[in-house]
């Protein structure tokens, strides 16, 4: 096996964030964007950039998952990958990454994994600027919004947009300058450029990219998923499968909502919304087919507007997400497993309501499980859906 030449450049990929604002219940870097994690997408762009040692700074306890992702992306360049454990702050995490740099490294790019869709060309620009003589380089975008100074919710003045820019990553540095700045740092800074500037060095800029936005909120995750799905579209139809399971709630929880219908007198299903396992399985199948993640990423507990929501809200929003990503729904088939309610008398009504909400034909079938499993014992409802999606022409 050939050995990859030792590079002069290193990329410290900071992936140790908790992702609290994302509300996905997992470290941010391991949250899915389409079929792959944020970390996977970030690594793919890193490895498509200049040849570099890649140091992944992982959340404590998730080093193994980070290493698996990195080796999967690196393929025959796995010898370039190092994984270290992040610290309690961003600066501590970057310092942990610097401690793992190889001796031949002269240029260090520090990149936030949350900016997972940053194109390789940005890495090239930053590295070239440092190699050309800059001590520190930041990719930036012009600010297009009107900016105001505000104090106590009152506007106190305007800000000249020509004097400000939106900073992105990767930020590039001469290694000796970055290491010295970290040694003398006596305060926490918002990014590495600020830390290096505090040590007395000039910060130069290169052009950033709109795709290098930071995935911080569920809305950002939706945007990233749409971009990934659009890039992945090959012009061919795609199929997705979704499943959902909900237990019956206790007494006093109200009526059952299933397949977009209210079933008076039937026990409600437990859930963040109305527990409609049929609608939720449809959402998962459609999102999966388009490579847009899953229901938790778009409608999870961090989205209070969907608390108690019914099928029409879920399906209409799912159709919007698909359209924004360049897809349309061909059709969906759902199989319900439950002892109750009796579905046959309202099958046509359910299909009509679901089809109208999704904007595509939905067929629904129902079966029991001959007394087997939790559905057979009457403890809840399960549903499995298969969706066909097609690229918009």
Buried (B, 14 or more C-beta within 10 A) or exposed (E): EEEBEEBBBBBBBBBBBEBEBBBBEBBBBBBBBBEBBBBBBBBBBBBEBBBBBBBBBBBEEBBEBBBEBBBEBBEEBBEBBBBBBBBEEBBBBBBBBBEBBEEEBBBBBBBBBBBBBBBBEBBBBBBBBBBEEBBBBBBBBEBEEEEEEEEEEEEEEEEEEEEEBBBBBBBBBBBEBBBBBBEEBEEEBEBBBBBBBBBEBEBBBBEBBEBBBBBBEBEBBBBBBBBBBBEBBEEEEBEBEBBBBBBBBEEEEEEBBBBBBEBEEBBBBBBBBBBBBBBBBBBBBBBBBBBBBBBBBBBBEBBEEBEBBBBBBBBBBBBEBBBBBBBBBBBBBBBBBBBBBEBEEBBEEBBEBBBBBBBBBBBBEBEBBEEEEBBBEBEBBBBBBBBBBBBEE
